[in-house]
């Protein structure tokens, strides 16, 4: 079972993002404040859960959380400011929209820009360690998946309903055959096996 908090006496928000490595679509971040007594036997890093589990958990998280919010940064803005800055900006935007302000931030990963005067801790693979970060990972992933399913209907040949914009061989082959869409990230190398990202 994951840890319920780092500091018992502080209101903590967990933050995570989804879609950082995708070739198309937005990067999406979530911020979640859970009750200190929140426990769950299934909640974990969203990548370790099935799609069905994630969507069931999303309903539980949004119902039981003290506060939560999700923010999107478009592929156009990713191209303008780079994916690292876009991911962190999405987290900041998610925090901006919380109806209750946290006193401390638990951030998945190893990079973050200070958010106002609120202290934070970056935690590599934090979504597999703390409930609040895992909850944020589930919200970011499911809201992004919903968005990719929606735009799949506009451009079905890329298989976004299945690959969600990630760099699968099917997706890359479709880019080679059909070209790019307004949703593709032009700052990424879209048809090679490696992505070109300027951090």
C-alpha positions, 0 to 999 in steps of 0.5 A, spaced: 500 500 500 502 507 498 503 512 503 498 517 505 502 523 506 509 525 507 507 530 513 501 529 517 501 536 519 501 539 512 495 540 507 499 536 501 497 536 494 500 531 489 502 532 482 503 528 476 502 529 468 500 524 462 502 525 455 509 528 456 512 523 451 507 523 446 507 525 438 501 528 438 496 531 443 496 536 449 500 534 456 495 534 461 497 535 469 493 534 475 493 536 482 490 532 488 489 533 495 486 527 499 484 526 506 489 524 511 485 518 512 485 516 505 487 509 504 486 504 498 488 497 496 488 498 488 490 505 487 497 506 484 501 509 479 496 509 473 501 505 468 500 499 473 492 499 472 488 497 467 483 502 463 477 500 467 481 500 474 483 507 472 476 510 470 473 507 476 478 510 481 477 517 477 470 517 480 472 515 487 478 520 487 474 526 484 468 524 489 473 523 496 478 528 494 478 534 498 480 538 492 482 536 485 484 540 478 486 538 471 490 542 466 491 541 459 497 545 455 496 544 448 501 541 443 502 548 440 504 551 446 509 545 447 512 546 441 513 554 443 516 552 450 518 545 450 515 539 453 519 540 460 516 547 461 510 545 458 509 539 463 511 544 469 506 549 467 501 544 466 502 542 474 502 550 476 495 551 472 492 545 475 495 547 482 492 554 480 485 551 479 485 548 486 479 550 490 483 549 497 490 551 497 496 546 499 501 547 504 506 543 501 507 539 494 509 532 492 511 532 485 512 526 481 519 526 477 525 530 478 524 537 475 519 542 478 519 550 478 517 553 484 510 554 485 509 561 489 512 560 496 509 553 497 515 548 498 515 542 494 519 535 494 520 532 487 520 524 488 522 519 482 516 514 481 512 518 486 506 515 483 508 508 486 509 511 493 504 516 495 496 516 494 496 523 492 501 523 486 498 516 484 491 519 484 494 525 480 496 520 475 490 517 474 486 523 473 491 526 468 491 519 464 484 518 464 482 526 462 487 525 457 485 519 454 478 522 453 481 527 449 485 523 445 479 519 444 475 525 442 480 527 437 481 520 434 474 521 431 477 527 427 483 523 424 482 516 425 487 513 421 493 515 427 489 510 432 489 515 437 483 511 440 488 506 442 495 509 442 493 515 445 498 519 441 504 515 443 510 513 438 507 506 436 510 503 430 503 504 427 502 511 429 509 513 426 507 509 420 501 513 419 505 519 420 509 517 414 503 515 410 498 521 411 503 526 414 501 530 420 495 533 423 494 540 427 495 536 433 502 533 432 508 536 436 512 539 430 518 540 435 518 532 436 522 528 431 515 524 429 518 519 424 524 517 427 525 512 433 528 517 437 524 524 439 528 531 439 527 535 445 530 541 447 530 541 455 
